[in-house]
Amino acid sequence: MALVNVMEGIVDEKLATMLKDEDCCQCDRCLEDMKAMALNQLPSKYVSTHNGELFSKLNSLMRQNSIDINVAVSYAIKTVSERPSHDKK
């Protein structure tokens, strides 16, 4: 297994869930900007084994980590929605 930042998958899932209720641009560029912004606010969780990945995912579901992820993703959605890095459509 290659070296993986488990937080990327968690942020992808959280973005998909939270964006269902948002009326904002969800083009590839905006999604990547949101993901990058959220990931830059969160600690990286690199693993190199399948067991490490599972443990890290379980750890991310702990209450404080979950709150931190929600806050980071919410902030990223709000910020990119207000100031997308492209012209509004």
C-alpha positions, 0 to 999 in steps of 0.5 A, a space after each residue: 500500500 502506498 503512503 496515503 493521507 487519510 484526511 483527504 478521503 474524510 474531507 471528500 466525504 464531508 464535502 459531498 455531504 455538506 454540499 448537498 444542502 448548499 446552493 453554491 458553485 460546485 465546479 471542479 475548480 471550486 471543489 478542489 479549492 474547498 478541499 485544499 482550504 479544509 485540508 490546510 486547516 487540519 492535521 495530516 493523517 498519513 498511513 502506510 498500511 491498511 490497518 493504519 488507514 482503518 485505525 486513522 479513520 476510526 480515530 477521525 470519528 472521535 468527537 473533537 476530530 469530527 468537530 474540527 473537520 466540520 468547522 474546516 469544511 464549513 469554513 472552506 465552503 463559505 469562503 470559496 462560495 463568497 470568493 470563487 477563484 473564477 468569474 461567477 456563472 
